[in-house]
Amino acid sequence: MRRVWSAVAASWALLAIVAVLAWSHPPMQSGAPTRATVVVVKGKNGKAVVLPSGVATHTTTHTSPPA
């Protein structure tokens, strides 16, 4: 039974050490400025349309026959 308690104590000690190291580490800061992401899609008549990445477009997985 002594081995079981020593294993439990060692596990808790390891968990405590990892937790202290994780909370004491400063958060990462990105040095590079962020750039806006754009999506280029083909619109009607084959023209390229530039959309900001946050704009949702309607797309389907089912293709319809040409009209």
C-alpha positions as CSV (number, residue, x, y, z in Angstrom):
1,M,0.0,0.0,0.0
2,R,3.0,2.3,0.6
3,R,3.8,2.1,-3.2
4,V,0.3,3.2,-4.1
5,W,0.4,6.2,-1.9
6,S,3.9,7.2,-3.1
7,A,2.7,6.9,-6.7
8,V,-0.3,9.1,-5.9
9,A,1.9,11.6,-4.2
10,A,4.4,11.7,-7.0
11,S,1.6,12.2,-9.6
12,W,0.1,15.1,-7.6
13,A,3.6,16.6,-7.2
14,L,4.2,16.4,-10.9
15,L,0.8,17.9,-11.7
16,A,1.5,20.8,-9.2
17,I,4.9,21.5,-10.8
18,V,3.4,21.6,-14.3
19,A,0.6,23.8,-13.1
20,V,3.0,26.3,-11.5
21,L,5.1,26.4,-14.6
22,A,2.1,26.9,-16.9
23,W,0.6,29.8,-14.8
24,S,3.9,31.5,-14.2
25,H,4.8,31.6,-18.0
26,P,3.9,35.0,-19.6
27,P,1.4,34.8,-22.5
28,M,2.8,34.9,-26.0
29,Q,2.7,38.2,-27.8
30,S,2.8,38.3,-31.6
31,G,5.5,40.6,-32.9
32,A,4.3,40.8,-36.5
33,P,1.4,43.0,-37.3
34,T,-1.7,41.1,-38.6
35,R,-2.8,41.5,-42.1
36,A,-6.4,41.3,-43.4
37,T,-7.2,38.1,-45.1
38,V,-9.1,38.2,-48.4
39,V,-10.8,35.6,-50.5
40,V,-10.8,35.8,-54.3
41,V,-13.7,34.1,-56.0
42,K,-15.0,34.1,-59.5
43,G,-18.2,36.0,-59.9
44,K,-20.6,36.1,-62.8
45,N,-19.1,36.2,-66.3
46,G,-15.8,35.0,-64.9
47,K,-14.8,38.2,-63.2
48,A,-12.6,37.9,-60.0
49,V,-14.3,39.3,-56.9
50,V,-12.3,40.1,-53.8
51,L,-14.1,39.5,-50.5
52,P,-12.9,40.1,-46.9
53,S,-12.5,36.7,-45.1
54,G,-15.4,37.4,-42.7
55,V,-18.0,37.7,-45.4
56,A,-20.1,34.5,-45.9
57,T,-20.9,33.5,-49.4
58,H,-23.7,31.1,-50.3
59,T,-22.2,27.9,-51.8
60,T,-23.7,24.5,-52.3
61,T,-22.2,21.1,-52.8
62,H,-24.9,20.1,-55.3
63,T,-24.4,21.5,-58.8
64,S,-27.4,22.5,-60.8
65,P,-27.7,22.1,-64.5
66,P,-27.1,25.2,-66.6
67,A,-30.2,27.3,-67.3
